[in-house]
Amino acid sequence: MEFINHNYGLLKQHLPHDFYRQLLCQNTKDTQVYQNNFYGSDAKKSCEEQVSLFLKHPTHLRLNYLSDNATKNTHQKCINALNLVAKELGCNPSSKPQRGTLIVLGLGAGYHIHKLLSLIHYTDVIVVESNIEQYATACANIDLNSIERECKKRHGSLTFFNPTSYEQFIAELRAYVIKRGANTLVDISLYRHYSTPLFDQVYMEFKQWRNNLASMWGFFEDELLGLTHSIENSKLCVVNSHENVFSDFSNVPVGIVGNGPSLDKNLKKLRHDSENIIIASCGTALGALLKEGIIPDFHIEMERTAANYYLKERQLTDPRLKDVVLITLSTVFPKLINQFHHKIVFTKGNDLGSKLFSNGLTAIKPLYHCNPTVTNMAATAFSRLGFNKLILLGCDYGYVDPNAHHSQLSDYFNSASDLSQAKFDAELKVRGNFREYVYSSRIFNEARLAQEQLIKLTPKLEVSNTSDGALIKGAKSINYDELAIEMCEKHKVMHDVFTYTQTSERTRTHSIGFLAEVITSINALQSKIQSAPSIVDILNELNFFVQTLYANHNQINKLLLSGTIKYVVSTIASHINHLPTNQWPQYASKARDYIDTMLTEVRQKLSPIAT
């Protein structure tokens, strides 16, 4: 009984209070009956046999970043240098990891956890379990405290999740990664001990949620570029919240036109419907529409680099766009904004530029859910403006054939365009809108999930998905040919839009003195990295720095620095996880210098703007 109570003492620190109280009420005899029914006569043998099957075909994902010698970004230059030294020291990416994260779906008798830890040097173990009987069974069979001690000895942790839904699992895991560090995503194994609907969903969507957690971190130069563009654009145009300014036209349909492969079959009907539907071209879809003689009413852009403008300059400077309204973010290349007479400019959620703008005493409301693709930007922008009836055309977020990944009319299939060099892999299979499945990429899948989140958070939004691509939960799946477009006074809508774009008041901006604190943070981090005695200590300092950025709710420091640090943390972990431990000291020596160089360059790039 003392053995069981010792386990209960550990679980008290991890489980919700009410759940733990129920666990204390479990009868030992009932637990034994449950165990016999679950495993048969030999629980240990059943667990260890299952481990043997798992190791023949492990469910495991590894994250690593390739070198890019043409880069000017500080984090990538650091990655390049670290990749070289790791290769010189004998890093073998295909070797059994020296460190890693083990997520166990189902606790049971727990012998499988002991066995896995004895065979693979996992550092962090996350047990996902919500069943009282399973916890009671484990407490009667294994020493949970010894597992925790072993994890701590390996510089890791033992954690218990008690979710009742997939969304709760993702939320707990997201918080865990912030607390423990991005390194926990680098070598990650998923072990399903038994099946439940929740466990099966977590298992089937493993790659999707791992990619989601390792996506859209941002990085220093990108944030800084957006900030400098916002400063310049604040002098050129009105930036505002634009909330519900066209709500009188909430039922007028807006066709959000993406550049997906299914666009081509809908262009004829779109041209026919053009007098009764607002047409919004998104990014490169503009070229396909212009080739078909369809002039959009709005054009949407969100990418901030100059290259994005010059890639589409021929279309963006087309004289037919003289009355087209640009919807964009304050972070985009100023020359793009200047190209349009009529424009509606938002600040971007989770972006430094949004910190610049105020309207009297009231801060401008940033636009959220506008990543990762321009079609996400379009949907959330029109929703903010007050339009509730959206029709998705060519917003495929996937493809039947990876070689036919965009509209055939777009520059992706024009050999004279740089876009023709883009490659799209069949990274994922996702449920199709009109077929069993389509292939998708990491970015397209993130875009689909973002649209689902927008729809979920905006009940008044009515979204029709006519695209022959990925299914979007919350949207109505309907072929565009079957969608009746009713007559509407579109000219009145556009008259009000033109009037609004010419009469809105200019927005004032704050100073950027807040950047001085960032430099102080960088100096402090450099000092800690130099004094860290080992590579694990270096990782801990970097992770603690990111954790502090989130805990302090310092959006400025967080936005500028957290992504860059996460990329470096992940790179270091991907190396030492597959590097002989006797090489770690030499790797640490080089890593200190490369991180110091990176942080010095960050500070130098920031100083001219901060002053």
Secondary structure, DSSP 8 states (H G I E B T S, - for coil): -HHHHHHHHHHTTTS-HHHHHHHHT--HHHHHHHHHHHH-S-HHHHHHHHHHHHHHS--EEE------TT---HHHHHHHHHHHHHHHTT--TTS--SS-EEEEE--TT-HHHHHHHHHS---EEEEE---HHHHHHHHHHS-HHHHHHHHHHTT-EEEEE--SSHHHHHHHHHHHHHHH-GGGGTEEEEEESS--HHHHHHHHTHHHHHHHHTS----HHHHHHHHHHHHHHTTTS-B---TTTTGGGTTS-EEEE---GGGGGGHHHHHHHTTTSEEEEETTHHHHHHHTT---SEEE----SHHHHHHTHHHHT-GGGTT-EEEEETTS-HHHHHT-SEEEEE-BTT-GGGGTEEETTEE---B-S--SSHHHHHHHHHHHHT--EEEEES--SSBSSTTS-S-TTSGGG-TTSGGGG------EEEEBSSSSEEEE-HHHHHHHHHHHHHHHH-TT-EEEE--SSB--TTSEE--GGG-------HHHHHHHHHHHHHH----EE---GGGHHHHHHHHHHHHHHHH--SHHHHHHHHHHHHHHHHHTT-HHHHHHHHHHHHHHHHHHHHHHTTS-GGGHHHHHHHHHHHHHHHHHHHHHHHHHHH-
